[in-house]
Amino acid sequence: MNTKPGTIIHSAMTHDELAASIQPEWVHFLEMFLNSISGDSELFHAGCPFIKTDHPLPFEELFIPLLNDPKMSRSFICEDLEHLVSDDAFTDLQRGLLYRLVHIISPRLHEGFDVFRLLWSPESLMSGKSSESREAYRGYLEHLKKGGLRELLLKYPVLSRIIGIYISDWHFFAGELIRRFSNDASMIQSRFFQNEIPGRITNIEFFLSDPHCKGRTVSIITFESGSKVVYKPKNQKVEECWFHLIQWLKVNGAPDTGIAPEVLDKGDYGWAEFIEYLPCKCVDEVRGYYYRSGSLLFLLTIFQATDIHMENIIAHGDAPALIDTETLMHPWLTNRIKKSLKQDNALSLGRRLLRESTLSTGYLPAWSSSGEFESRNVGGLLPQDEQIFATDSYIHVNTDAMKKGPARYESKKTRHLPVCNGNEYSVIAYRDTLKQGFRDMYEYFMRVSANLLEPQGPVTCFKNSEVRYVARQTLLYMMLLNRSFSKGNLHDLDAWMRSFDFLTKAGNLSDSDTDNADIAESEKRTLNLLNIPRFHAEAGGRDLILPDGSKLKDFFSTSSYDQVIERIKTLDVFPLELNIKLIDHAFENLFGNHVNHSHEPIRCRMADFIPEYSEQPDQPDQQDQPSQSRQSRQSRQPHQLRQSLLKHTLKLGEILCSAAVIHNGTAAWIGNTPLGESSRFNIDALAYDLYGGSPGTALFLASLYHKTGEDKYRDIALQGIMPLFQQLDQGDPEFIRKFGIGGGTGLGSSIYALMKISDFLCDSQCLSYARKAADLLCSLLDNDKDPATEKPATEKPAAEKPAADDLAVDVIKGLAGALLGIISLHEREGDPKHKDAAIRIAKMIIERQIAHGDFRGGWMHQRHQPHIGFAHGATGIAYSLSRVFRIWPDKILLQSVKSAVEYENRYFSVAHGNWPDFKAMTRFGGEPQFPNQWCYGAAGIGIGRIGILDSIEWDDHTLSRDIERACCLMEKLDLNRLDTLCCGLSAILELCILMENYGPGQKIPIQVSKVRDKVAGHMINRHTEHGFFQCGGGRDEMNPSLFTGVAGIGYQFLRFLDPAEYPSLLLWR
């Protein structure tokens, strides 16, 4: 074979592969493919069984010679076992390989075809290409055969490598599968088919799992008799132990818990019983299914299962069957945290409680990110998303008119939920039954824990089983592989391999730099061979086994087996009630609180929704004594409403105090946290930021102390920011880099939160930590000083400086948010270094503003069109710059602010009376939406424009016109929305409060005070009706955060009552 420089094969090999004495197996198969399409090979064979004329694949004829090669035939691969496999079964295997090859090469082939047919017949562009004609298509295939394909593969050497690996892995997998079946046929017959002969293999379904180790995947084999068996190319010991545990529980009087497939473990691989999907015979069986699901959930929790999603469960009548147990006894990294960061505080306790809870199993409902702004529901108890996906595909396939076009396909139907009389029954109606099954199995384990742990008991056998360690989510690996297949990465092998370097930066899994490097290199080597990395360990061991079989000694401080044994021994302290609550919260979080989450406003007036509060003279109670200067304004507020707002605010304070996790003088909260930039939430321990973290909750409690003087609010507020203090003290570069700089989630948010808490509590320590956060932020941006000690960076590595292209500019995560934090601290203290930092950040923002074209005046956001609005768009960025204008009245800065306003107003829709949300275009078929929220839409833009006017004297009526536009939308306000600051009615309250103090003589098109009272009254009325505020899912105690939870609602009620004492959080004042 020719591996000289300049050849296709040479270009597709890594330096190590070229230097090795033995070439990789895939090289031989790549050459086989290249030889198959040269010379006299025929590309248009008739009657090839793997070609389906009713479902053609693009350019599939190109691979006919390869699949017809004698070395790819059934007789060659199966050798003398050909009689075991039918023609149809082997065709299934061929079709699977064909699909993979076509999928990877067709985009590049189609690009060439577009050019070729233009040269072939230019006039066809004028007349339109016929979907019947194949003349140009056949000509293109002949062109490829005569050298065109080799030219293409020289241009894209990575494509050559992928093709070679796909063919090699398929050849190896197919032959190994048939040989293993032949060797084990008698045992399979005895174990699964009661010694009855099932006949020849008639169908093979493969690629039913991620590919590991030379492309091996789970497969289902069907025989002539109709019987089926599952082939699993990995050790089956843990599945065998699971089967024996379920059998033991049945014999020993345990609550019903479903079934487990019987297995035949063969060491490196095994066979499993095929569990058939069966409907329930009656509704009582549906109830039984969910009772058994509850008892199964307890087992999964105690045995440290994870990743139990819907594809791992089969509904077999009234019994759930766990068909994939490789993530049972998942080892947790109890010691692999940097020793300097081992903090025994409430946040670490909260995270440990969740890690050991039902939520970690993956069986309960949860949301998973499926894109920058998208999410999908996962979990073995969830109804499947009934989604129809739009994707790029081909129409008029393999004709002269072939082109890319949209195709729609439905997600594959899973079979994990009970069906009765043709209807699928959701767990929602059986949640209490599920919880009862969980509770009953817990009580049973309490009674028989000693028996479970006996030497001959059902748990001991797990000790020698192989368990998987999920180092990172499989979704991450798949995403990296898919991105690596993009056109830009296929030109150069070194560039393609560098596309996996993200794993080196993706976060340390160990406190050992050597271990981290070994893991990342192992991941990259595996991905270079197009396999998904699979790490495992012995359940009773502490070593981590890498995909290539090498070991990281003592990677785990304790084995997963010992961890499970300890959990069974300490069942008396198992937090049963917490787990029962988490079950409830998981379902509430999934299905929300039944409010309108769409971006389409409901067109009706607020007067249609709620009655007026009775107007009574204002008689403030003892805890609400406004100053005389504010008496006239507050007297216009209905007394009943003011009392109700204060009552609900105090109630929220009580709830948040009770919900706090208190440990070692620190506090934390467990609750809903935002999932990326989607509109979904997952349950987690609140982290360190203002937007969704504990400091935001602490800020509200501090404001309550300022209102009431009650020490409990002060105490828990201070305890809630102690974990942040500890992180700031340590100044860990990795933490600082990941935490970021933003004003919502980053060091900018820390500065502002700590400064405001200091104001409310009169606490100087908080202010000193705000200064420390400011120093760390500046260090992160310029990398001149060590973030922890201000020593030269040579003495201790400072936080890694983000590359310029990596710096976001928005308020929540980026430079604008950092600027709001720094400028707020400067306005309070007047420190010259903070002034200099603010000006420096402002210049960085201005440098990144787009100067020309359709997007001039905006700032790019994650490669998307510049966003409009406050949270991530030009409004918030322009407002942050306006705050600097007071200390740096520069013409360039003023022009930057004006350009941002002009950019947004170019897209104002007169028809909607609003500005568009371009982020939503990814979720709504490419069409912008028009929300009215703080984060996106009129409310936030109105708030931002008022903020700009506070700092800059505008020379025209642009800003006042935009403020009027925002006010006009409040007349047709949709009240059926969330109550929160970021996306809900609390932001409307903020706009009303700001409008009441809007400049004298300005035109206000509506009665702002009436709107304000209507909105607040509606929030109170709805809370009274439902028992909780609308935060997107869950009850008040599970939504403790500031911007997306009840802390922000409570703070906004305090601001409603006394705006002078409680400044605008949405303007970082």
Protein Blocks (a to p, Z undefined) as FASTA:
>chain_A
ZZbehiaklmmpcfklmmpmbdcfklmmmmmmmmmmgcjbcfkbghiaklcfklccehkl
mmmmmmmpmklpmklmnmmmmmmpcfklmmmmmmmmmmmmmmmmmmmmmmmmmmmmmmmm
mmlmmnopafkbcklmmmmmmmmmnommmmmmmmmmmlmmmmmmmmmmmmmmmmmmmmmm
mmmmmmmmmmmnoopaebjafbdcehkbcceehhiacdddddfkopacdddfbdfklmmm
mmmmmmmmmmnopacebjadddddehjaccdddddddddfbfklmmmmmmmmmmmmmmmm
mnopghiafklpccehjaccdfbfklgoiacdfklccfklmccbfklmmmmmmmmmmkln
omagcdddebjkbccdedjkbccddddddddddehehiakbccdddddddddddfbccee
hiacdfklmmmmmmmmmmmmmmmmmmmmmmmmgmklmklmmmmpccdddfbafklmmmmm
mmmmpmklmmpmklmmmmmmmmmmnopfbfbfklmmmmmmmmmmmmmnopacdddddfkb
cbdcdfkopacehkbfbdfklmmmmmmmmmmmocfklmmmmmmmmmmmmnonoiafbfbd
cdddfklmpccdddddddddfklcccfklmmmmmmpcfklmmmmmmmmmmmmmmmmmmpc
ceehiacddddddehjbfbdcdddddfbfklmmklmmmmmmmmmmmnopaklmmmmmmmm
mmmmmmmmnopaklmmmnomcfklcjklmmmmmmmmmmmnopaklmmmmmmmmmmmmmmm
nomacfklopafklpccdddddfklpcfbfklmmmlmmmmmmmmmmmnopaklmmmmmmm
mmmmmmmpcfedjkgoiaceehiacdedjklmmklmmmmmmmmmmmmccfklmmmmmmmm
mmmmmmpcfklopacdfklmmmngoiacddddfknojklmmmmmmmmmmmpccfbfklmm
mmmmmmmmmmmccfbbcfbfklmmklmmmmmmmmmmgcehiacfbdfklmmmmmmmmmmm
mmmmnopacehiacfklmmbfklmmklmmmmmmmmmommlmccfkloZZ
